[in-house]
């Protein structure tokens, strides 16, 4: 049976396995910002218990002025994205493990019990449920009339959109030890691209699951199971028929979608997510360094190391910035063109002493499981949505934008 390492445990374990005799390094204190931009909190909303003490990436979704979020206990909430007003709540009576996908008026999600649910986005009624082989930690995706589901045991399912009946299954063996989490499948022009705990990126046809190609993103190295972990836990991203993916203790790769040909690779370790704009690939690596790479050759354009070991989320693209969240409930705005930190905000309701005491960086914080932002912020027009482990959902915007 595969064992999973959660993110906070992972960082300590990885540091403890280094060749240095020194103790595990603490998270970097908050960097001092010169003339920081002001950040406005537009609204906030409590959604159940959030992820609570579980390592779950329960990212919300939205469509225009309506959004949806879910907590680990199955409390599904619809809200107004402009005001934060709660529209309705429904108890799904399931332990939810995977984030939401919104498609054609339905919400799709996975449970810890190995179920996939299709829910009416208008009122939260369960339309159908389908059994799969293990928990579903990543949001399902839709390709035409097929719902594509990645399970924690290394399988990829194609289910019928109409009723959840099984159309096909792709089975991939999993290593003995892996990170807690799975990447969501990428769907593009009838092709599904999925990352696996073995470090492989696989492309399949959406209609019957036929394998088109596979490439190694990470290659296992070392003698111990921990050293050989190469999970592809960050969601692949496609732009201009090029696929970008990254693995833990592996590489960032650019792959031609049609053929699977590797166009460039960069050694890097990441698991939280990547973002791509017309010119750059942005990566928050496992050590907390944020990188901007040239989209066409992988060369370094800039890197920002001031947030080291702060357990960063993947980056979100918001106006001319990228935004990452951290373990202490902070959001950090970086300029896209040079990586300079220009603003910071904190999810409300934090008590002094549980993370950083203030914005001066005077206190070096300790890791906790209380206030973590586990999922990348979600761009919302000229603002963003952030959802933390406690279930606090908040909208933020740089003043003047």
N, C-alpha and C positions, 0 to 999 in steps of 0.2 A: 504494500500500500504506500502510496506517495505521501511523504510528510511535507508540510508547508511551513515556511518561516514568514511571520508577519513583518511588516516594514521596520518597526522600531527595534524588534529583536534582531533583525537582519543587520542593521547598521552596527550594533554592538558586536555581533558575532564576527562580522567581516573585519572590523578593526582589531578584534582580539586575535584573529588568525594571522595578522601581519607579522613581519619579521621583527618589528620594533618591540623592545622590552617595556616600553612606556605603557601606562594605562590607556584605556579608550579615551580619545580626545572628546571634549565636550562640544556642543554646538557653538558656533561663532556667536559672539554678542552682536546685537543690532548695530550695523554700521551707522556712523553719523552722516546725515544727509546735509549737504550745503544748499541752502535756500530751497527746501522741499516744496513741491507743489501741494496745494491743499486738496484733500479728498473729501467728497461729500457722501455721507450715507443716506441714500434715498429712502429706504425702508428696511425693516427686518421682520421676520416671521419665524415662529417656532413650529417645526414639523416633527411631531412625535418625539422619539428619543434619538433620532439620527442613527448613527452606526453604533452608539453606545460604546462598549468596550471591545467591539468586534472590528477587524480590519476589513471594511467593506467600502467600495467606491460607489456610493449611491448618488451619482450625478443627476441633477434635475434636468428637465427638458422644457422647452416652451415653443409656442407657435403664436406669433403676434403678441396680443395682450394677455394671453392665457398661458400659465405654466403649471407644471406638475412636479411633485417631489414625493418620495416615499422614505419611510424609515425601516429599520431592520425588523420591526415587529409587524410590518404590513400595513401601517397607517399611510394611506394614499391621500395626498392633499392637492387640490387645484387652487390656484391663486392668480390674482391679477398682477401681471408683471410691471405695470405702471405704478400701482399704489401699494402692492404687497397685501392687499385685502384677501383674506381667505374666502374662497368661493364655496368649497365643500370639502368634506373629509369622508373617507370610507375605510372601514377596517376590512382588509382582505383575508384576515385570519390565516395568514401564512407567514412564515419567517422568511423575509426577503433577503436575498444575497446579492442579486445583480441589479444594476441600474436600469433605468427606463429607456425605451425607444418609442418615439411617436411616429406613427405612419397611418395615413388614411383614416384618421379618426379613432385609431386604436393605440393603446399603450401596451407594450410587450415587456415582460420582465421575467426574471428567474428566481427560484426559491432555493433555500438550503436543503430542502427535501428532494431535490431533483425534479422540479416541475417547471414548466413554462406556462405563463398565463397570458392570455389576450384579454384586455380590459377595455370597456367602452370609455373613451376619454371624456365623454359628456357627463357621466354620472358614476363611473367607477364599477359598474357591473362586470362580473367575470363572464366573458363570452365563451371561452373554452379553456381547457387546461390539458397539457400533454405531459406525460412522464418521460424523462430521460434518465441517463445512467448515473448521474451524480449532480452535485450542486452546480448552479449556474451563476458564476461570479461576474460575468461580462454581459452587457446589454445585448439582446438578440438584434439581428439586422434583417432587413427584408430585401429580397431580390425577386422582383416580379410577383409571382404567386407562392414564393417559397420563403419561409422564416428560417434564418440560419442561426443556429445556437451552438455556442462553444461551451462544453462542460469541463469541470475541474479534473476529470480523469483522462483528458486528452482526446476526447471525441468531438466531432463536428457533425451536427444534425441538420438535415433539411426537412422542415415540417411544412405541411400545407397551410397556406394563409387562411383558408376557409374554416378549417376545423381542427388544425393541429395534428392531423394524422401524419405518420412518418413516411417520408418519400425516399430518403437515403441516409446513410451514416458513413462517415469517414473516421477510421480509428487510427490513432497514433499512440504508440507506447510512451509512457512518461517516465522520467528518471525517478530515483528513489527519494530525492530531496528537491524541492522547488519552492519558489516564492509563493506567498499567499496572494493569488490573483491570476487573472488571465486577460489577454488582450481581446478586444471585440473584433469580430471579423470585419473586413473591409469589403464592400460591395461596389463594383464599378463595371458598368456595361456588360452585365451578365456573367462577370467573373467574380469569384470570391477569393480573397486573399486572407489567410489566417496565420498567426504566429503560434508556435507551440513551445512547451517547456524544454524540448530537446534543442532549442536554438534554431529550428528550421522555419522558414517562411514558405507556405504552400499555396499555390493557386489552383482552384477547382472550378468546374462549370456549375452554375447555379441550378440548372434543371435536374442533373442527375449525380453531381458530386464527383465527376471524372477529374482526375488529377491532370493538370496541364503542365506544371513545373514545380520544382522546389529548389530553394537555395539556402545555404547556411548563413544565418546572421551571426550566430555565436558558435564557436567550436570549443567543446569541453576540453579543459586543460587542468593539470594538477592531479594529485593523488587522492585527495579527500572529496567526499560528496559535495561539501561546501564550496571547494575551489572549482568544481566542475559544473556548477549551476550556470546556465546560459539562457534562462527563460526569456521569451519574447512576451513581456507583459504590457509594454506600451502599445497602444493601438497604431497599426500602420496608417500612413497618410498617403493619399494619391494626389498628384497635381500634374496636369499635362501628360497623362498616361505614364507617369513615372511614380513608382512606389518607394516611399521612404520608411524604413523600419530600424529599430534599435533593440539590442538585447542586453540583459544584465551580464557583466563580465565578458562582453563580446564586442560588437561593432555597430556603427551606424552604416547603413547601406542604402544605395540608390539602385533600384531594379527596374528594368524595362518591363512594363506590365504585359505586353503581348508575348514576349519571348522568355522572360525570366533571366535575361542577361544582366549580370552585375556591371553597372557603369562606374561606380566608385565605392570604396569602403574606407572607413575611419575607425581605428581602435577606440572604443569608448564603452562605458558601462552605464546603463540607465534602465529604469523600469517604470517611471511615473508618466511619461508621455513626451511627445514631440509636437511641434507645430511648424508649418511651412507657409511662407508667403511667396510672392513672385520671384524673389531673389535669394532667400535664405532659408536654412533649416535651423530651428531653435531647439536645443536640448538642455534639460536640467539633468545633470548626471547624478550618479549614485552618491557622490561626495558633496553635492550641493553647489557645484560650479555650473553656471549657465553659459552655454556656448551658442554662438551664431556661426554657422558654416555656410560656405558658398553652395547654393543648391545644385550647381552644375559640375562641381569637381570635389566638393567636400573639404576644401581648404578653410582654415580658421579665419574668420573676419574679426571676431572679438571674443573675449571671455570675461566673465564677471565672477570672481571667487570670494566676494565679501559675504556670501550667505552660506559658507561651508558648513556642512553637517547639520543644516536646519531642516532636513527631511522635506525637501521641496516637492511640490506638485509638478506635473507637467505644465508647460507654458500656455497661456491663452493670448491670442492676438486681439488687442483692443486699440483701435485708432492707430496712432504711431508708436505704440508701446507693446511690450509683452508683460504679462502679469503672472506671478507665481505665488502660491500660498505656502505656508510653512507649518511646522508642528505646533507652534505656540499661538496659532490663530492670526498671524499677520499675513497681509497681502503686500507684495512688493511690485512696484511699477519700474520697469527698465526701458530706456529708450531703445528702439529697434536698431537705430543706425550705429550706436556705439556701446550699448550695454550699460550706460550710466544709470545708477539708481536715482530716481527723481521723486518718488513719493512712497508713502507707506500708510497703511490703515490696519486697524485691528478689529476683528469680529467682536461685537459688544458683549458685555456680561462677564468679562474675565476678571478674576480676582488677582490683586497684586501678590506676587510671590509664587504664583503657579507657573508663570512663564517668565518673561522679562518684566522687571518692575516698571520700566518707563522706556521712552524712546532714546534715552541717552546711551544705552548699551553698557551701563555701569555694572549691571549684574549679568554674569554668565548663567543662562538658564539651564534647567535640567530637563531631560526628556520626561514627558508625561503622556498619558493616554486620554487626556481630558479635552483639549481644545484643538486637536490636530485638524487641519484642512487636508483631507485625503484625496480629493479629486480636483482636477484643474478647474479654475474659474470658467464660467460660461459667458462668452460675449453676448451682450444684450443691447442691441443698437449701439449707442455711444457710451454705454455703461457695461457692467458685468454683474453676474450673480456668483456668489460664493456660498458654499454649504459646508458646515463643519461637522465634526464628529458628534457634537451634542444635539444636532438637529436645527441649529440656527441657520436660517437662510437669509441672506442680506444682499441688497443691490447697492453698488458703489459707482461713483463717477468722479473723475478728475474735475475740479472746479474750473469753469471757463470753457468746458467742451460741450 
